[in-house]
Amino acid sequence: MDAKELLTILPALVLLAAGLLVVLVDMTAAAPNGRKAAVEWIAYLGVIGSFFCVYWQMNTAPIDAFYHSIVVDRLARFSALTVLAATLLTIVLSVDYVVARGIYLAEYVALVLLASAGMMFLAMSADLITMFLSIEILSIAIYVLCGILRRDGRANEAAIKYFVQGAFATAFLLYGMALLYGATGSVHLHKIGSVLEHGTSPLAMAGMGLMLAGFAFKIGAAPFHLWVPDVYEGAPTAVTAFMSVAVKAAAFAALVRLLHGSLDGAKATWQPVVVGLAALTMIAGNLGAVAQKSVKRMLAYSSVAHTGYALVGIAAGGESGGSSALFYLFAYTFMTLGAFAMLMFAGKDGKDGKDGKDAETFDDLAGLGKRRPYAALFMTIFMVSLAGIPPTAGFFGKFMLFQAAVLADQVPLAVLGVLLSIVGAYYYLRVVVAMWMREPVEAPVEEGAPEVAKFDFNVGVAVLVAALLTVAFGVWPSQYVNMAKNAVTDAKALVEPNR
Amino acid sequence: MNEHLLTILTFLPAAGALGLAFLGPKAEKGAKIGALVVSLVVLALAGVAAVSAGPLGCDYEWVGALNIRYAMSADGLALAMIVLTALLTPLCVLASWHAIHDRVKGFLINLLLLEAAVIGVFCARDLFLFYVFWEAMLIPMALLIGIWGGTRRIYASVKFFLYTMAGSVLMLVAILYLGVNCGSFDMNQLPALIASERKLPADSQQWLFLAFALAFAIKVPMFPLHTWLPDAHVEAPTAGSVMLAGVLLKMGAYGFLRIAIPFFPRAAEHYQGLFITLSVVSVIFGALMSMAQSDIKKLIAYSSVSHMGFVMLGIFSFTMQGLQGAILQMVNHGISTGALFLLVGVIYERAHCRGVDDFGGLTKVMPRYAAVFLVVTLSSIGLPGLNGFVGEFLTLLGGFLVSPWAAAVASTGVILGAVYMLNLYRGVFFGKMTSSKYEKLKDLSWLEMAYLAPLVLLIVVLGLLPMLVLHKTHATSDQIHRQMRPEVDRGR
């Protein structure tokens, strides 16, 4: 190893450094106000710095580093962009929010930065050990983030639930990796791929199956999705927003590298399983979302449904399959973050600016179009995009996914997907109906609390940016489609025999 | 100019809507004037497009990786529909001038967005682009019904939305299938590609045809897929009903003429009998349902089902007369049903009720209103000399050439049409007034006359000079006709 290799992982290192610096500065800075500003700006600079590092490396050739355990190619960089966008938006919309809810800002920001560094490593990992370590780095940070509201019963429940089940899933993942290592004699993805090209053994199949189960848990795919609604509902909304987009973006990048890159030769083995997983996830997510009374829970189930749509791309395989899943996750980042942010924005302030409440039920959103027409307009854009209606990024992503399915001769999967989109349209439309067509429901205002919530500038900015990008990527998707396609090309190059 | 005219036509209303969004919440008057100016400019440009000689349109790469293009073009059929849309929109703005009080700005924004999406549908020459506009239209329409509609507006809005979306998602799969197998979304090239492609077997063509036909038949709507229409029409505000009946239903028939039939002529031929039967059932069923209604708006809504049945009969006759008649009937129905909904809006605004039996004797207090209503009623019935006659006659003639029985049954729909429309007219305008409170009703104001006059004028002009439309659409009909009847082509 030399210093040059450290340069290849510079984007992730910048994030790590920012995360550690945040904790350090927080301990030393004197004035509380200065502390907040310092933490905030170190985090922003860290993420933006990391972004420029990624951008600077964007079109260089794939780099193989640290004895084949890390590969920095266009797949890693594309997912890094998605993760960084999610991280930046999350920090922007969290800063005032977490302070208002009595969360210690530096801890929070440091954990978010560490988690996103883990996500970037996950997208870069070229062997099973690195993959496992990255998953642990991001998971542990997120377990803590879920429970960061220490005095809130629901948040505690969410954190414990996620941690116990997550640990269980990690065990599956690790066991699968061990079996795969036993079957192929290597932890390096390209070697595993070249061994399995010549036929799979039952041992390797068991390994793949267990690994897939572990990943299915992390991305919230049915039947491993049961934690999603509880955890998403219990966690602070800003954390929910972050974990629903960023974790998925990274895990799907790893799935593309694993299944479409390394295990492409064993496609006949895993494809039927992933097809079933995708179909089941779409069904479970969409049908689950219909019955919800809470918008936050509805969005949780809808995120399961969207995992199912993205899995359609993984199931389809090929250049179009992988790229459509990557593009979809990219588009999904903005619309989902925006939707969760809107729940924060439409919420109520508590006493003395502490213990504020987010909007959670449909009633909380009723009449928002009259109170705050622009906010309702942006929420409408997010709902339209989530429902997959043009001209939004969500529609274009779905178009690519289903096209990939048709291209891979999986027409029934595409038909199932579009039919479930109608179910999806129903529950997203309920939000639109509540905001625009219903009268506000008078909720009792807590004594001493302001009647109208303070305008949270940060959340407003994040929502505006997310809404504009959701439309922009629906109208001008071309550049990002090409980037996603290049990413898959690089992932597939992993198993070329001359390496 | 010609190259960008259609793009401007499509996006000018959207730009206007965006502009309105930045107006302050108090600027209602300004928003109204702004929307009116924008829609009138669009109308003027549509007029320029209709009379311009050269070919219109453009073709640029949009998403290169997926071979999606931004391709716009307009032939006679599309131009007729564009002009109809551009004409009805300013009339809708005027009709809403005093009728809408709540969130005026939002109403106008949605109306302009709707216009943009509808014009886009008629201009698009790339299937992806077509689908984008087709779906984008749903949101403003659902909001128009759901926010500014009647008492059951939320139910009607959601039903409209889900019904239409259910139809169009299968069309999306069909578009994807075509794109994957033929390698192109270009609507000008696809018919030839599908015809020459050996990869697309006959039975897949039938499935594709049915997927497109389902989307379009819901929009038309054809019996038995019409159940969203009465709800949507009755609950929608006047402007919403006018746009819905005047333009949105035409998108369904347009889809058959532009995509379903030219792309899959053999499949269309295979299902000709089914569609002719359904058309005739729509004609009779719609008329019978109209006769049974006591709500004027619902009566007109069901009469749309009946009138669009004639359109579909003409289209699926595949004869020159039938196709030309269908297109003319599309224009006529837009004008006369649009006018009818505007007229119902006028009386509803004054009396806040709209039952067939609620009034009576209105000729005495509202003579101008009664006169305009009479002209429109007669046009809707199909009185020779007014616009409705030529279209209905041609569609029936076309139908007769293919299936005399179908035409014979459908022509009873004309008689039933006279029954329910004249019944409506008698109930509202003749006889004794039901309540003395209606004696004070004001006759048409200048504003109302202003937005009804163009339609009345067109009813007369198109009745006397149907060639104004038929001349323009001849090429489109001829192309479809030849495709369906190869022997005609060989005979020449």
Contacts between the chains, C-beta under 8 A, distances in Angstrom:
chain1	res1	chain2	res2	distance
A	369	B	103	7.8
A	369	B	106	7.8
A	369	B	147	7.7
A	370	B	103	7.7
A	373	B	25	7.8
A	373	B	103	8.0
A	373	B	106	7.1
A	377	B	21	7.8
A	380	B	139	7.7
A	384	B	139	6.0
A	389	B	135	5.2
A	389	B	136	7.1
A	389	B	138	6.6
A	389	B	139	6.6
A	389	B	165	7.8
A	390	B	131	7.1
A	390	B	132	4.0
A	390	B	133	7.9
A	390	B	135	5.1
A	390	B	136	5.2
A	391	B	132	5.5
A	391	B	136	5.7
A	395	B	132	7.6
A	395	B	135	7.4
A	399	B	128	7.4
A	399	B	172	7.5
A	399	B	176	7.5
A	400	B	66	7.1
A	402	B	172	7.1
A	402	B	173	6.8
A	402	B	176	5.6
A	403	B	66	7.1
A	403	B	176	4.8
A	403	B	179	6.7
A	403	B	180	6.5
A	406	B	173	7.2
A	406	B	176	4.7
A	406	B	177	5.5
A	406	B	180	4.9
A	407	B	180	5.0
A	411	B	173	7.1
A	411	B	177	6.9
A	414	B	173	5.4
A	414	B	176	6.6
A	415	B	170	7.3
A	415	B	173	5.7
A	418	B	169	3.8
A	418	B	170	6.7
A	418	B	172	5.8
A	418	B	173	5.7
A	419	B	169	6.7
A	421	B	165	7.8
A	421	B	169	5.7
A	422	B	162	6.3
A	422	B	165	5.6
A	422	B	166	5.0
A	422	B	169	6.1
A	425	B	161	6.8
A	425	B	162	6.4
A	425	B	165	5.3
A	426	B	158	7.4
A	426	B	162	6.1
A	429	B	142	7.5
A	429	B	158	6.0
A	429	B	161	6.0
A	429	B	162	7.6
A	432	B	142	7.9
A	432	B	143	7.7
A	433	B	146	6.4
A	433	B	154	5.7
A	433	B	157	7.3
A	433	B	158	6.7
A	436	B	143	6.3
A	436	B	146	6.6
A	436	B	147	5.3
A	437	B	146	4.4
A	437	B	147	5.5
A	437	B	153	6.8
A	437	B	154	5.2
A	437	B	157	7.0
A	438	B	154	7.6
A	477	B	63	6.0
A	478	B	62	7.1
A	478	B	63	4.7
A	478	B	64	6.2
A	478	B	65	6.8
A	481	B	63	6.1
A	481	B	65	4.8
A	481	B	66	6.8
A	482	B	64	7.8
A	482	B	65	5.5
A	485	B	65	5.9
